[in-house]
Amino acid sequence: MRERTRALLAHRHFQRFIVGVILVNAGTLGLETFPAVVERHGPLLTVVDHLALYIFTAELAAKIYVERTAFVRDPWNLFDTAIVAVAFASTTGALSVLRSLRILRALRLLSVVPSLRRVVSALLRALPGMTSIVVLLSLVLYVAAVMATKLYGQSTPDRFGSLPTSLFTLYQTMTGDDWGNIAREVMTRHPSAWIFFTIFILVCTFVVLNLFMAVVVSAMDEENAEERAALEDTTAHTQRILDELVELRKEVAELRLRAEPTTGPTTGPTTGPGAVVSESRTPPRAARRRGR
C-alpha cells in the first residue's frame, strides 16, 4: 500500500493535478477581491476554497504516511506544512489579516514545480555572496548620502536636508524612480551636480546591482551542474547494475548447460568387459504387448 501511494505521489499526472488545484485556488482567491463576484458566487468560491484545502491536507497526510521520519528532513515538506497550517488558521480566524494569508497557498507552486524549486535553491545558495554585495552597496549609499547632505543640504532641504532624507533620495535615484527631476532640481542651484549623480548611478545601478545578477546566475549554474552530476551518477549506477545482470544471466546459462545430462548415440563396444549397455526406450505398455 505504501509503495502504491509513493508511486501515485510521484506520478506526473498527479503532480499536474496538484498544480491545477493550486492555480484554480489562487484564481478563486483573486475573484474574492471583486465585491460583485462575491455577491453572486460567494458560496461557490467558498466551496472551491475548502475543497482545495482538503486536497492539500490529504496530499500532506499521504506524504507523511509514505516518508515517515524522512518527511521532516525535507525542507520543502516543512514549507508545505507551514502553508497548510496557515491556510487552516485563515479559515478559522475572523481577522482580515488571517484571511488575507490564504493566498500564500499559491506559493506551493515553488515546491511542486521543479524549475521553480531550482530557482529558489539557487537563490538560497547565492545568499552568502549577496550578503557581501549588500554590505558594499550600503557602504556606497552611506558615503554618497553624507556627501550629498553636506553639498546640497542647504540648497535643497526637501531632498538632502538630513542624512535619512538623503539616504531615501539616493535610494530612489538608484532605483531609477524620477531621478531626472531630482537631478534637475539640484542642478538649478549647483550646475555641476550632474557629475555626482552620474557617478552615483554608474556605480550603484550599473556595477553593484549587476553583481547581484552575476551571483544569482553563478549559483544557478552551480545548481544545474550538481543536478547534471547527480543524474550522470544515477545513470552510471544503473548501467553498472544492467551490466552485472547481463553477466549474471550468462553465468546462469552456462551453469544450466553444465548441469544438463549428455544424451546421444553411444560409440563404445557392445560386447565384452567394456560393453556399453543401452537402456531400452520402449514404453512398458508396448513391452507387455510384445510379450503377449
LINGI-V916870 format. One line per field, one symbol per residue. phi: phi as a letter, one per 30 degrees, with the letter a starting at -180 (. if undefined). A space follows every 10 residues. Layout:
phi=???
This chain:
phi=.ddddddddd dddddddddd dddddddddd dddceddddd bedddddddd dddddddddd ddddddchdd dddcdddddd dddddddddd dcdcdddddd dddddddded ccdddddddd ddddddeedd dddddddddd dddddddddd dbdddbddcb dbdddddddd dddddidhdd ddddddddcb eddddddddd dddddccddd dedddddddd dddddddddd dddddddddd dddddddddd dddddddddd ddbkddcddc bjdcdcccdd cddedddddd dd
